[in-house]
Amino acid sequence: MLSRFSSSTFPSRATRRAIISGALACALCLAACAPKPASNSSAGAAPTSPSSAPSARPTIVFITDFGTANDAVALCKAVMIGIAPDARIMDITHQVTPFSIPEAARFLEAVSPYYPAGTVFVAVIDPGVGTNRKAVIVKTKKGQYFVLPDNGLITPVLDRDGLDHAHEITNPDWMIKGAISSTFHGRDIFSPAGAHLAMGWDYTLAGPEVAQLVSLMVKTPTLADNGITGDIIGLDDPFGSLITNITGDQVKQLGYAFGDKIPFQLDKKPLSLPFGKTFMDVPVGDSLLYIDSRGRLGIAVNQGNYAKKFNFTPPGSIFIPRKGAPIKR
């Protein structure tokens, strides 16, 4: 028997439409909140997460005194890419003054803090190539690796970051296949060793541990009652500004501030220059003392070349008296 409904008990057509619309909305909401099944294309694959995501590309940072007039740099890079094709090779410079270990050591010290742990540095300034000097891999306490000759190149970095361990490269598996040149270890030993490190090889297998590395005699300024004696340690090329080993803090300790005119001796020649915060503190063509981006005192010409203008070639000495003291040492 069919039940009878009065108009007062049976929902109206408008009410029924409202009920149906509400039910559909709830169903859509529940469907959106439900977990989505994995697609067929990813079935059986490991889920992507920070721990399982691909690691970053390895980085090799390269510095030499080879210059760019020959194929030496290209040959070294070809060896690296042949072993570690995914590696990024970043250049510091290949214009290090030939055979200048102190200059290259200064560049390594300046650049390395800007790279993370795990970075591989390959440094080939190697006047002793082919002799009994060691080819080494050095790991710092920061977790960076340096592949270089044991000739003091690493000294300033270790003074700052500390030594973890060092190993000599004697294992042939870490070298180029075939005969090893007695004059091109950059290609035959250092480049392949750096590339193998970038590929994740264990550097302790490269050869025996080195207990004592060669130290570079790093010149430091001498602070006395009458002033400070330092050295001209290089040029900021291509601008020809003179770089000293005196820090900005040491200049302040002598009593000077920006805007002062500072008397000093350059290779015992008395001079006096304004102490500027920026090059434009003096007219174009004029000279000044300033603090460079690494915190060291420099001597420059605004929009000029101090070394060329005054025919100065490092090394050299500089003496700055305390403010108010006589310039004579």
Order of alpha helices (4+ residues) and beta strands (2+ residues): alpha-beta-alpha-beta-alpha-beta-beta-beta-alpha-beta-alpha-beta-beta-beta-alpha-beta-beta-beta-beta-alpha-beta
